[in-house]
Amino acid sequence: MGRLAGHHILVTGGSRGIGAATVEKAHAEGARVSFIDLLPDEGRALAGRLGPGAHFAQGDVTSAADIARALAEATGRFGPVTGLVNNAGRNSYADAVAMTEEQWDAVFAVDLKSAWLVARAVLPGMIAAQKGAIVNIASVHAEMTYPGFFPYAAAKSGLVGLTRSLALDMGRHQIRVNALSPGYTETALVAEFFAKSDPALREKVMETHPMHRIATPAEIANCIVFLLSDEASFVTGANWVVDGGLTARFAG
Ligand SMILES: NC(=O)c1ccc[n+]([C@@H]2O[C@H](COP(=O)([O-])OP(=O)(O)OC[C@H]3O[C@@H](n4cnc5c(N)ncnc54)[C@H](O)[C@@H]3O)[C@@H](O)[C@H]2O)c1
């Protein structure tokens, strides 16, 4: 029996990266897992590989209609959602003067609003069950950041605030809500970041990490699954920083 036996875990952005690793780990821990993502090929391939305990729905988490459709499909197969991972996210490279309102809204729609939209859709089932767990994937950018990344840093800080408030509001229903803030993790998102940067930056980043390496998606997924599981039954309202010690350091 795995740590998530009997659970239905919903993961947003589960087709690749940290989300895909979370889908795999939750499935390996005995959960039935549904996931929603924009990317159909990767999503179908992952669900096909995992078999009948996994369900992929193509959809956009910034759309309440897409969320409702995906959730209806998933709960029809696996019953009410017992654990939610709000993982879908995107980077934002921006200049505070040049950025347009449309660009701002597009970042916040994915990196902050979608977490509330999906939580709003699953919370009635969790309240009815008087049990549930939500993990919001924030970032070390919620605490420390670098130049040129301000909408992402602002949205992820907002996501940590949303986490705290939902934890307070839902605690009486025995629903736990936590954030997990990964540091650098080997995914397409980080590959895109390094591709846009000076080629020497990757080596500098590795050297700055105490263990001289960055995370694998599976290392982040292990912590997410712990927070979803009953082993974390007294953890709520927290922001778990999983960054290999990166933010333990300052210049010097
Ligand atoms: N990789 C890192 O170093 C790192 C660090 C800190 C935080 N994070 C956060 O972790 C999460 C996952 O990041 P990742 O590195 O695995 O990224 P990724 O780009 O590899 O995967 C993100 C997934 O989310 C999906 N997605 C994006 N927008 C969506 C939308 N509107 N609707 C549905 N699906 C959508 C993408 O299609 C993709 O499959 C993000 O929230 C990211 O901000 C990542």
Boltz pocket constraint, residues with backbone or C-beta under 6 A from the ligand:
constraints:
  - pocket:
      binder: B
      contacts: [[A, 12], [A, 13], [A, 14], [A, 15], [A, 16], [A, 17], [A, 18], [A, 19], [A, 36], [A, 37], [A, 38], [A, 39], [A, 59], [A, 60], [A, 61], [A, 62], [A, 86], [A, 87], [A, 88], [A, 89], [A, 90], [A, 91], [A, 110], [A, 137], [A, 138], [A, 139], [A, 140], [A, 181], [A, 182], [A, 183], [A, 184], [A, 185], [A, 186], [A, 187], [A, 188], [A, 189], [A, 190]]
      max_distance: 6.0
